Amino acid sequence: MTTFADSSAVVKLYVEEPDSPEVGALGEPFTVSRITRVEVVSAFWRKVRMGEVSAAAAGGLSDEFSADWWGVGRPPRFNVVGPHPSILEDACRLVPLYGLRAFDAIQLASAVAARTADPSCDRFACYDERLAQAATAEGFRPAV
């Protein structure tokens, strides 16, 4: 069984937040969209702007995430999907259907593509209510 994790879930692997332990307990590797690379780093630096972490801490989190992403000294922590043009086209289908924001639609379209390639990828981890509902409507089981 494989879990697709959107950026809101991946951030919880690095920053202690409510529900961080439940994301960590899902098992690895996680399948993620390639846009997760940008969204997670952005989330770390947003925490600096909000005064929640220092710039040094955000830099360290970004480095740790990068090492996991690229598999520095170990296998990568994530299986990465797209965005292939077909994923972007599917995201266009999902936007009006579920009222999703652009990157959320790309996340869900990436999960659909991952499930097509690997039917065991049937769980979706996220902490955005609208995206979670859309994922359930698309046939994913909630992972968290």
C-alpha positions in Angstrom: 0.0 0.0 0.0 1.4 3.4 -1.0 0.4 6.8 0.3 0.3 9.9 -1.9 1.1 12.9 0.4 0.4 16.5 -0.5 2.7 19.3 0.7 0.6 19.9 3.9 1.3 16.4 5.0 5.0 16.4 4.0 5.7 19.5 6.0 4.6 17.6 9.1 7.4 15.2 8.6 9.9 18.0 9.3 8.1 20.5 11.5 6.4 19.5 14.8 2.8 20.4 14.2 -0.5 18.8 15.3 -0.8 15.5 13.5 2.9 15.2 12.8 3.1 11.8 14.5 0.2 10.4 12.5 1.9 11.4 9.2 5.2 9.9 10.4 3.4 6.6 11.2 2.0 6.2 7.6 5.1 4.4 6.4 7.5 5.3 3.5 8.3 6.0 0.8 5.6 8.6 0.1 4.5 9.3 -3.4 4.4 13.1 -4.1 4.0 15.5 -6.9 7.2 17.3 -8.2 5.6 20.6 -7.2 5.9 19.4 -3.6 9.6 20.3 -3.8 8.7 24.0 -4.1 5.6 24.0 -1.9 7.4 22.5 1.1 10.4 24.8 0.9 7.9 27.7 0.6 6.1 26.5 3.7 9.4 26.4 5.7 10.2 30.0 4.7 6.6 31.2 5.4 7.1 30.0 9.0 10.1 32.4 9.1 7.9 35.3 7.9 5.3 34.4 10.5 7.9 34.3 13.3 7.4 30.6 14.0 11.0 29.5 13.2 14.3 31.3 12.6 15.9 31.7 9.2 18.6 29.3 10.3 16.0 26.7 11.3 14.2 27.1 7.9 17.5 26.7 6.1 18.2 23.5 8.1 14.8 22.1 7.4 15.2 22.9 3.7 18.6 21.1 3.7 17.1 18.1 5.4 14.2 18.0 3.0 16.6 18.3 0.0 18.7 15.4 1.3 15.6 13.3 1.6 14.3 14.4 -1.8 17.5 13.6 -3.6 18.5 10.6 -1.5 21.8 12.0 -0.2 23.5 9.1 1.6 20.4 7.0 1.5 17.5 6.1 -0.9 15.2 9.0 -1.6 12.3 9.3 0.9 9.8 10.2 -1.9 8.6 8.7 -5.2 8.1 11.7 -7.4 5.3 12.1 -10.1 5.1 14.5 -13.0 3.8 17.1 -13.8 3.6 15.5 -17.2 1.3 17.4 -19.7 -1.3 14.8 -19.1 -1.3 15.5 -15.4 -1.7 19.2 -16.1 -4.7 18.5 -18.4 -6.3 16.3 -15.7 -5.7 19.1 -13.2 -7.8 21.4 -15.5 -10.6 18.8 -15.3 -10.4 18.8 -11.5 -10.4 22.6 -10.9 -14.0 23.3 -11.9 -15.2 19.9 -10.6 -14.1 20.4 -7.1 -13.3 24.2 -6.9 -9.6 23.5 -6.3 -6.7 25.9 -6.4 -4.2 25.3 -9.2 -1.5 23.6 -7.2 -4.1 21.5 -5.3 -5.5 20.3 -8.6 -2.0 19.4 -9.8 -1.4 17.5 -6.5 -4.6 15.5 -7.0 -4.0 14.9 -10.7 -0.5 13.6 -9.8 -2.1 11.2 -7.3 -4.5 10.0 -9.9 -1.6 9.4 -12.3 0.4 7.6 -9.5 -2.6 5.3 -8.8 -3.0 4.5 -12.5 0.7 3.4 -12.6 0.5 1.7 -9.2 -3.0 0.7 -8.1 -1.7 0.2 -4.5 -1.4 4.0 -4.3 -4.9 4.4 -2.9 -4.4 6.6 0.2 -4.2 10.4 0.1 -2.7 12.3 3.0 -3.4 16.0 3.2 -4.6 18.7 5.7 -6.7 20.8 3.3 -10.4 20.0 3.7 -11.4 20.8 0.1 -8.5 18.8 -1.3 -9.3 15.9 1.0 -12.9 15.8 -0.1 -11.9 15.9 -3.7 -9.4 13.1 -3.2 -12.2 11.0 -1.6 -14.5 11.8 -4.5 -11.8 10.6 -6.8 -11.7 7.3 -5.0 -8.8 7.7 -2.6 -9.0 6.6 1.0 -8.0 9.2 3.6 -4.6 8.4 5.0 -4.9 10.8 8.0 
